[in-house]
Amino acid sequence: MKFVYVCSPLRGDIETNIRRAHGYCRFIIQRGELPLAPHAIFTAFLDDTIPQERRLGMALGIELLKRSDELWVFGKRITEGMRSEIEVAEERNIPIVYFDERCEKSTFHAEP
């Protein structure tokens, strides 16, 4: 079973984005893999609108990413936080797989 890091937006409509992340986790589980979605977990006790807590959440997420087997990017919009995660995955040679919002594989490499 692979550890799959979920890379999707959080900022903006946080409630909707967390709900989407939960759906992406379900999608990953249905494929027999273990999802890691720190932005859907850490927001239960860290406030993303407080800069210090956002930085802490991002740092914790990066630690999980470093231990992941793959990074799965969902959607066509890449946020600043997502860009950081993608860069870490590239630096560490962690495979990156892109999906659209409907969880269909995409050959499109999302841009900021």
C-alpha positions as CSV (number, residue, x, y, z in Angstrom):
1,M,0.0,0.0,0.0
2,K,1.4,3.3,-1.1
3,F,1.2,6.5,1.0
4,V,-0.4,9.1,-1.3
5,Y,-0.1,12.8,-0.4
6,V,-3.2,14.8,-1.4
7,C,-2.3,18.1,-3.0
8,S,-5.4,20.3,-3.4
9,P,-6.4,23.9,-2.6
10,L,-7.3,24.9,1.0
11,R,-7.6,28.7,0.9
12,G,-10.6,30.5,-0.4
13,D,-13.7,28.5,0.4
14,I,-12.1,26.4,3.1
15,E,-15.2,24.3,4.0
16,T,-15.8,23.3,0.3
17,N,-12.1,22.7,-0.2
18,I,-11.8,20.4,2.8
19,R,-14.9,18.5,1.7
20,R,-13.3,18.1,-1.7
21,A,-10.1,16.8,0.0
22,H,-12.2,14.2,1.8
23,G,-13.6,13.1,-1.5
24,Y,-10.1,12.8,-3.0
25,C,-9.1,10.7,0.1
26,R,-12.1,8.4,-0.6
27,F,-10.9,8.1,-4.3
28,I,-7.4,7.2,-3.1
29,I,-8.7,4.6,-0.7
30,Q,-10.9,3.0,-3.4
31,R,-7.6,2.4,-5.3
32,G,-6.1,0.6,-2.4
33,E,-3.7,3.3,-1.3
34,L,-3.4,5.3,1.9
35,P,-4.3,9.0,1.6
36,L,-2.5,11.7,3.5
37,A,-4.3,15.0,3.4
38,P,-2.8,17.3,6.0
39,H,-4.9,20.3,5.0
40,A,-8.0,18.3,5.8
41,I,-6.6,17.0,9.1
42,F,-4.6,19.9,10.6
43,T,-7.4,22.4,10.1
44,A,-9.2,20.6,12.9
45,F,-6.8,22.1,15.4
46,L,-4.8,24.8,13.5
47,D,-6.3,28.0,12.1
48,D,-5.1,28.6,8.5
49,T,-6.0,32.3,8.8
50,I,-3.4,32.8,11.6
51,P,0.0,33.1,9.8
52,Q,2.0,31.3,12.4
53,E,-0.4,28.4,12.5
54,R,-0.5,28.2,8.7
55,R,3.3,28.0,8.6
56,L,3.2,25.2,11.2
57,G,0.6,23.3,9.2
58,M,2.6,23.7,6.0
59,A,5.8,22.5,7.8
60,L,4.0,19.5,9.2
61,G,2.5,18.7,5.8
62,I,5.9,18.8,4.2
63,E,7.2,16.3,6.7
64,L,4.4,14.0,5.7
65,L,5.1,14.6,2.0
66,K,8.8,13.6,2.5
67,R,7.6,10.2,3.8
68,S,5.0,9.7,1.0
69,D,5.4,7.4,-2.0
70,E,3.5,9.7,-4.4
71,L,2.0,13.2,-4.7
72,W,-1.4,13.4,-6.3
73,V,-2.4,16.9,-7.5
74,F,-6.1,17.6,-7.9
75,G,-7.6,20.4,-9.9
76,K,-6.4,22.9,-12.5
77,R,-5.6,25.7,-10.1
78,I,-2.3,25.6,-8.2
79,T,-2.2,27.6,-5.0
80,E,1.0,28.9,-3.4
81,G,0.9,26.1,-0.8
82,M,0.4,23.5,-3.5
83,R,3.3,24.9,-5.5
84,S,5.5,24.4,-2.4
85,E,4.4,20.8,-2.1
86,I,5.0,20.1,-5.8
87,E,8.5,21.7,-5.6
88,V,9.4,19.5,-2.6
89,A,8.1,16.4,-4.5
90,E,10.2,17.3,-7.5
91,E,13.3,17.9,-5.4
92,R,12.9,14.5,-3.7
93,N,12.0,12.7,-6.9
94,I,8.6,11.7,-5.5
95,P,6.3,10.7,-8.4
96,I,3.6,13.3,-9.2
97,V,0.2,12.3,-10.7
98,Y,-2.2,15.0,-11.9
99,F,-6.0,14.7,-11.8
100,D,-8.8,17.1,-12.5
101,E,-11.5,18.0,-10.0
102,R,-13.5,14.9,-11.0
103,C,-10.6,12.6,-10.2
104,E,-9.9,11.8,-13.8
105,K,-6.2,11.5,-14.7
106,S,-4.9,14.6,-16.5
107,T,-2.0,15.1,-18.8
108,F,-2.4,18.8,-18.1
109,H,0.2,20.0,-15.6
110,A,-1.6,22.7,-13.7
111,E,-0.2,26.2,-13.6
112,P,-0.5,28.8,-10.9
